[in-house]
Amino acid sequence: MLRRKFSKYLAIGAGGLTLSPGNLISRQKTSLSRPILKPPALQQGDRIGLIAPSSSFDEQRYENALKNIREAGFKVEEGRHLHQQKGYLAGPDRGRLEDIHRMFDSRRVKGIWCLRGGYGSTRLLEKIDYRLIAANPKVFIGYSDITALLNAFWVKSGLSGFHGPVAGSELPEYSRSYLLPLVTGQEKYPLEFLHSEENKEKGDENSEFRFHTIRSGNCIGRLSGGNLSLLASLAGTSYLDSFKDKIVFIEDIGEVPYRIDRMLTQLLQATDLKKAAGIALGICLRCEKKEDSNSLSLKETLSDRLGNLGIPVAYGLSFGHIREQFTLPMGVYAQFNSDTGILSILESPVT
């Protein structure tokens, strides 16, 4: 287990007001539009539903998923349609939808882990039974294309899902040390998400891994966000929550700066992102401009779009399409310091 740092008190505001986490949370409850539905904590030996609600997968990802679940001390329950394929999708919509519903409805299954992202989750949103999910809250883990499901579950059911590694990915100690204690209720709070040493070392040669502050500040709010491409695609739908007073976390992969600009501009124009408490940007892999391009750099693009909002913003936190990443629970209270890049969870995401 990696060493963690815990702060007893949190300093906020220009005047340096100091409050304990409990008092701070109670004073801000009025800003929450819905009660948070926290899933029961997972226990050793629990059965985990393995599903692919987006794209299909190769044999290596499948083997990784089985290994990750079993090494974490859980049992595997495969979705009935897990191994189907329809072009770039992991089977027809009906089968992928059925696997989601079956896993939430099953008394045997205690948690659900998406095998991979890709594309396809947004196709299911109109047909999901959100009352079923609200009646059977469970740990639900994934990121990338799974952003669509995490946000829809939060908006429609109140469920706090986990923006974390997909089951088919490599799961190094850094990623395990944040994911497993969060979903099993074995953490103490406040919990600080520290920068990965591996990512910091990569930042010496690759600017995409390099942390930098875009606008200085310290804020507190509920966590909301995910993959930028998916957030932009959800803008204007009923599946994306208000960003007002939230700490919005954003990451992406393989999007050149002008496309990052376009999607951020869409969110700024179509949502209330400007009213967020703060914006925490992960590591956007393969998003830098080409060396021979006259494009703005990734850093310049992010500063241009987000640097004048008057809220804390920083880039380079250890989440995204990277090997070592931490897990972010949707809807829980957190504190963000954009000068240090430290994000702290203030409450348990499970019961």
TAGINOR-V841382 format. One record per residue. N is the residue number from 1. OMEGA is omega in degrees with one decimal (none if undefined). Layout:
n=N omega=OMEGA
n=N omega=OMEGA
This chain:
n=1 omega=179.3
n=2 omega=177.1
n=3 omega=179.6
n=4 omega=174.6
n=5 omega=179.9
n=6 omega=178.9
n=7 omega=-178.0
n=8 omega=-179.7
n=9 omega=-176.1
n=10 omega=178.5
n=11 omega=-179.1
n=12 omega=173.2
n=13 omega=-177.8
n=14 omega=-178.3
n=15 omega=177.5
n=16 omega=178.6
n=17 omega=-179.3
n=18 omega=-179.6
n=19 omega=171.7
n=20 omega=-178.7
n=21 omega=-177.8
n=22 omega=179.5
n=23 omega=-177.6
n=24 omega=179.0
n=25 omega=-176.9
n=26 omega=-178.6
n=27 omega=-175.7
n=28 omega=-177.5
n=29 omega=-177.8
n=30 omega=-178.8
n=31 omega=-178.3
n=32 omega=-176.4
n=33 omega=-178.7
n=34 omega=175.7
n=35 omega=179.5
n=36 omega=179.3
n=37 omega=-178.7
n=38 omega=180.0
n=39 omega=173.9
n=40 omega=179.0
n=41 omega=176.0
n=42 omega=177.5
n=43 omega=178.0
n=44 omega=-179.7
n=45 omega=178.6
n=46 omega=178.9
n=47 omega=-178.1
n=48 omega=177.2
n=49 omega=-179.7
n=50 omega=-176.5
n=51 omega=176.5
n=52 omega=-176.3
n=53 omega=-177.4
n=54 omega=-176.8
n=55 omega=177.5
n=56 omega=-170.7
n=57 omega=177.7
n=58 omega=-175.5
n=59 omega=-178.9
n=60 omega=178.0
n=61 omega=179.7
n=62 omega=179.4
n=63 omega=176.3
n=64 omega=-178.1
n=65 omega=178.9
n=66 omega=-179.7
n=67 omega=-177.7
n=68 omega=-179.0
n=69 omega=-177.7
n=70 omega=178.6
n=71 omega=176.3
n=72 omega=178.5
n=73 omega=-179.3
n=74 omega=175.1
n=75 omega=-176.5
n=76 omega=171.4
n=77 omega=-177.3
n=78 omega=173.6
n=79 omega=-177.6
n=80 omega=-176.1
n=81 omega=-173.7
n=82 omega=-172.0
n=83 omega=177.4
n=84 omega=178.9
n=85 omega=175.0
n=86 omega=-176.7
n=87 omega=-179.6
n=88 omega=179.7
n=89 omega=176.4
n=90 omega=-179.6
n=91 omega=179.1
n=92 omega=179.4
n=93 omega=-175.5
n=94 omega=-179.6
n=95 omega=179.1
n=96 omega=177.0
n=97 omega=-179.9
n=98 omega=179.5
n=99 omega=176.7
n=100 omega=-178.2
n=101 omega=-177.6
n=102 omega=-178.3
n=103 omega=177.1
n=104 omega=-176.9
n=105 omega=-174.9
n=106 omega=176.1
n=107 omega=180.0
n=108 omega=-174.8
n=109 omega=-177.6
n=110 omega=178.7
n=111 omega=-177.1
n=112 omega=-178.7
n=113 omega=179.6
n=114 omega=-175.3
n=115 omega=177.1
n=116 omega=174.8
n=117 omega=-179.1
n=118 omega=176.0
n=119 omega=172.6
n=120 omega=-176.6
n=121 omega=-177.5
n=122 omega=179.4
n=123 omega=-173.9
n=124 omega=-166.1
n=125 omega=-177.1
n=126 omega=-174.0
n=127 omega=-178.7
n=128 omega=176.8
n=129 omega=-175.5
n=130 omega=175.2
n=131 omega=175.7
n=132 omega=-179.9
n=133 omega=179.6
n=134 omega=-179.0
n=135 omega=-177.2
n=136 omega=-176.7
n=137 omega=179.6
n=138 omega=173.0
n=139 omega=-178.8
n=140 omega=-170.1
n=141 omega=174.8
n=142 omega=175.9
n=143 omega=-177.2
n=144 omega=-179.8
n=145 omega=179.3
n=146 omega=173.0
n=147 omega=-179.0
n=148 omega=-179.4
n=149 omega=179.3
n=150 omega=-179.5
n=151 omega=179.4
n=152 omega=178.3
n=153 omega=-179.6
n=154 omega=-176.5
n=155 omega=-172.4
n=156 omega=-176.1
n=157 omega=-176.0
n=158 omega=-175.5
n=159 omega=173.9
n=160 omega=177.1
n=161 omega=-173.5
n=162 omega=175.0
n=163 omega=-174.9
n=164 omega=-175.1
n=165 omega=172.4
n=166 omega=-173.9
n=167 omega=-176.5
n=168 omega=-178.8
n=169 omega=171.2
n=170 omega=-175.9
n=171 omega=179.6
n=172 omega=-175.3
n=173 omega=179.4
n=174 omega=-178.6
n=175 omega=178.6
n=176 omega=-172.7
n=177 omega=175.4
n=178 omega=-177.0
n=179 omega=-170.7
n=180 omega=177.3
n=181 omega=178.9
n=182 omega=-174.3
n=183 omega=178.9
n=184 omega=177.6
n=185 omega=-176.0
n=186 omega=-178.6
n=187 omega=171.3
n=188 omega=-175.1
n=189 omega=7.3
n=190 omega=178.0
n=191 omega=-179.8
n=192 omega=173.4
n=193 omega=-177.5
n=194 omega=178.1
n=195 omega=175.3
n=196 omega=177.9
n=197 omega=178.4
n=198 omega=-179.7
n=199 omega=177.7
n=200 omega=178.2
n=201 omega=177.8
n=202 omega=179.5
n=203 omega=177.6
n=204 omega=-178.0
n=205 omega=-175.8
n=206 omega=-176.4
n=207 omega=179.8
n=208 omega=179.5
n=209 omega=-172.4
n=210 omega=178.4
n=211 omega=170.0
n=212 omega=177.8
n=213 omega=177.0
n=214 omega=172.0
n=215 omega=-175.4
n=216 omega=174.7
n=217 omega=-177.6
n=218 omega=-176.2
n=219 omega=177.4
n=220 omega=179.1
n=221 omega=174.5
n=222 omega=178.8
n=223 omega=177.6
n=224 omega=176.5
n=225 omega=-178.2
n=226 omega=-179.3
n=227 omega=-175.1
n=228 omega=-179.4
n=229 omega=-179.5
n=230 omega=177.4
n=231 omega=178.7
n=232 omega=-179.6
n=233 omega=178.6
n=234 omega=-179.1
n=235 omega=-179.0
n=236 omega=176.5
n=237 omega=178.5
n=238 omega=-175.8
n=239 omega=179.2
n=240 omega=-176.9
n=241 omega=171.8
n=242 omega=176.4
n=243 omega=-176.7
n=244 omega=178.0
n=245 omega=179.0
n=246 omega=164.2
n=247 omega=-173.5
n=248 omega=178.0
n=249 omega=-172.3
n=250 omega=173.5
n=251 omega=174.0
n=252 omega=179.9
n=253 omega=172.9
n=254 omega=178.3
n=255 omega=-179.0
n=256 omega=-172.4
n=257 omega=-177.0
n=258 omega=177.1
n=259 omega=172.2
n=260 omega=177.3
n=261 omega=-177.0
n=262 omega=-177.8
n=263 omega=175.4
n=264 omega=177.5
n=265 omega=177.7
n=266 omega=179.0
n=267 omega=179.3
n=268 omega=-178.1
n=269 omega=-173.5
n=270 omega=-179.4
n=271 omega=177.7
n=272 omega=179.3
n=273 omega=-180.0
n=274 omega=-178.4
n=275 omega=178.2
n=276 omega=175.1
n=277 omega=179.8
n=278 omega=180.0
n=279 omega=178.3
n=280 omega=-178.1
n=281 omega=177.0
n=282 omega=178.8
n=283 omega=-177.3
n=284 omega=-174.6
n=285 omega=179.6
n=286 omega=179.3
n=287 omega=-179.2
n=288 omega=178.7
n=289 omega=175.6
n=290 omega=-174.5
n=291 omega=-177.4
n=292 omega=-177.2
n=293 omega=174.7
n=294 omega=179.4
n=295 omega=165.0
n=296 omega=173.9
n=297 omega=176.3
n=298 omega=-179.7
n=299 omega=179.3
n=300 omega=-179.8
n=301 omega=-179.6
n=302 omega=178.4
n=303 omega=-179.8
n=304 omega=-175.5
n=305 omega=-171.2
n=306 omega=-173.3
n=307 omega=-177.1
n=308 omega=-177.5
n=309 omega=179.9
n=310 omega=-179.7
n=311 omega=178.2
n=312 omega=178.6
n=313 omega=176.1
n=314 omega=-179.5
n=315 omega=170.8
n=316 omega=174.7
n=317 omega=-172.0
n=318 omega=168.8
n=319 omega=-176.9
n=320 omega=-179.3
n=321 omega=-175.8
n=322 omega=-175.8
n=323 omega=179.9
n=324 omega=-177.7
n=325 omega=174.8
n=326 omega=-174.6
n=327 omega=-177.5
n=328 omega=177.6
n=329 omega=179.5
n=330 omega=168.8
n=331 omega=-178.9
n=332 omega=178.0
n=333 omega=178.8
n=334 omega=174.0
n=335 omega=-178.3
n=336 omega=175.5
n=337 omega=-175.4
n=338 omega=176.6
n=339 omega=179.1
n=340 omega=-175.5
n=341 omega=-178.7
n=342 omega=174.8
n=343 omega=-177.0
n=344 omega=175.1
n=345 omega=-173.6
n=346 omega=-177.9
n=347 omega=179.0
n=348 omega=177.6
n=349 omega=-179.2
n=350 omega=177.8
n=351 omega=none
